[in-house]
Amino acid sequence: MNTIKILVVDDDEDFLFTIRTILARKPEYQIIEARSGKECLEQLTKVEPDLILLDVIMDTDIDGFNVAQQIKSKDPNNPYAKYRDTPIIFLTSVEQKTKLRFADKIGTSLLPSDDFITKPVKPQDLLTRIEEVLKKYGKIN
């Protein structure tokens, strides 16, 4: 069984606990946490995750949109170019708060991610969608 490293980024400790509890159902998942955009970028280079679960709106230094744009940037001088193909799933309540729909923007420069899951997260939905993205990238069969 291969270990799948998942970097979970959220500034809400309770939400991190919830995600950690859900992901613990899969023993092959190694969970690494970050509580800010800056910490995410630092962890990215240290642990080289197979997948990033990224909160969009964080009351910290850098929001999730900017983190994803930095990672996915096509700029040849991008310091994170090595990680450009790391899949990202946004986890957010932005649709609830703003009433705007983002699903049709997934994979665009506005939403450089592979999926978009609205909070509150349904455990089985989260696990299924993580698996779908990991399969898409050939990280699992």
Secondary structure, 3 states (H helix, E strand, C coil): CCCEEEEEECCCHHHHHHHHHHHCCCCCEEEEEECCHHHHHHHHHHHCCCEEEEECCCCCCCCHHHHHHHHHCCCCCCCCHHHCCCCEEEEECHHHHHCCCCHHHECCCCECCCEEEECCCCHHHHHHHHHHHHHHCCCCC
